[in-house]
């Protein structure tokens, strides 16, 4: 059997054309290795950007057109200025060019000095009469450095069941957690998983990282009883029956070994919310709802319309009748008018969810938290969902986001998420990104950005091709960062970038320059440029959120004992012999424990002298995090009770119950929010952070 022939590399003209459109023709999976992208990948990626490169003649014509366009262009579609200084792009304008700047604040100016932050309209007119217009984004130079150090909790909200939740954690539980953690634990924040709206229809993808919409939250997280209209339903017996069924769902998860069943929870909540929707809003509530509708405008109308149409035609808009695939068509307008009651239902759910999210943030701040709730922004959306339908002109058709092959995954990854087109973002002044951030910052004290490297470039995979047949597409990182800094500063919020894994040179430096914090996880912090040993605390960066683990990694208890290796072996996920994996995991944990011991961080628990206990070692890990200069220190909430199981095990689908596990103790018994609040083990761990002044 012969090896497959390597794919043809791009021609010289195709390579030049690709570069002019921000499409990479090679990538480096490691510093000492470069891989050439295939001509097919480059050609298909250009096609998704509206550039025909299907034949040599088409390539030549497109190249000539692009070079002519760039040569004649006075201004790019979006121009960036920092801190009121004139944008660098203005220096390239011909001498004698006149400027007019119509500011967001309603002023008209003839120069770019001292502009206020905002998104303005720039018009340039040359002395020979040529005119160009551009969006002008002016942002503060950087986000403020957090005042002092804070510590907090990291949790997947669905996994946090209280004795009041309906089979999965909800926003009432989040508000309770924030209020308790702020007052009793001195916590400055609670970080949660993405709460974006999921694609409806059973079975729902349980992953919170492939939503229908990032713009609007998921009403499955609502605490039904906290909605004022719940007290006035016409059929209270029916609502009481739903509460009893919800109680059985909760008890099945907490006491009978059942997995969290999001679909079953939503079935009950939806029926209850339909009941509540029949209750007229009082004058004050009606006015608040109308304000929300006005504030959210077209975006909410589109989202609610998609939800209403999905009830009739299914949750993939590509399979809808042709006329309904266009959100601006006459057919869609007619359908929306005919479904106005359902559009109003979904609009009201968005308002109710926004209200409870705001209440959770308020509960944290009132409890003394310096940050409050840290929300998570997923890297993309489902191709058949609401955002992809409503904003389809901004998405690259026929493309999916993923990751190239690397040392950990030789086949690469395809995440099934359509990427934004960088050219369309620039032409719109980054309006979709601005609107998305503004929506999330309504109720976030900080925002974690999953795969923050996507602000700089994303790996595009043509549909029907393996991830190895993809290539990187570059975004205007300066503009993306300017929008991020602008909207975060307006909200008075922090930004945390998830910058784990392969990060191209310069990315972390650019993020740090703008005040965006990074993410540092203990087990990955080694002296990779030196002896490879664990990095001592003074070698860590300050501008980061430091944690022992994440939702995609083993719990600290499992890491220390090596149980994560046994789990992967039981699922057939190991690529090397079990003994090799065990030995490597034991050596890894041993090196860290040795460093903790040398630093004097291993103390006995419960007043005793046993430093070998699991609880003592987990406390020592967090003492170590406090020795670093990290501005934020996060505790994975399941670590507080010795949970063994990861919430998500990458590389699995149905072999492991990803995104469906409740928080459990060391014996695998589910632990409620009330149990957590009373847990001596969790209190002892959090006291470690309080004693050290975090």
ABEGO torsion letter per residue (X at the ends): XBBBBBBBBBBAAAAAAAAAAGBBABBBABAABBBBBBAAAAAAAAAAAGBBAABAAAAAAAAAAAAAAAAABABBABBBBBGGBBBAAAAABBBGBBBBBBBAAGBBBABABGBBBEBBBBBBBBAAGBBBBBBBBBBBABBBBBBEBBBBBBBBAAABBBAABBGBBBAAAAAAAAAAAAAAAGBABBBBBBABBBBBEOBBBABAABBABAABBBAAABBAAABAAAAABABAAAAAAAAAAAAAAAAAAAAAGBBBBAAAAAAAAAAAAAAAAABBBBAAAAAAAAAAAAAAEAAAAAAAAAAAAAAAAEABAAABBAAAABAABAAAAAAAAAAAAAAAAAAAAAAAAAAAAAAAAAAAAAAGBAAEBBBBBBABBBAABAAAAAAAAABBBGBBBBBBBBAABAAEBBAGBBBBBAAAAAAAGGAAAAAAAAAAAAABABBBBBGAAAAABBBBBBBGBBAAABBBBBBBAAAAAAAAAAAAAAAGBBBBBBABEBBBBGAAAAAAAAGBBBBBBAAABBBAABAGBBBBAAABBABBBBBABBAABBBAAAAAAGAAAAAAAAAGABABBAAAAAAAAAAAAAAAAAAAAAAGABBBBGGBABAABAAAAAAAAAAAAAABABABBBBBAAAAAGBABBABBBGBBAABBBGABBBBBAAGBBBBAAAAAABAAAAAAAAAAAAAGX
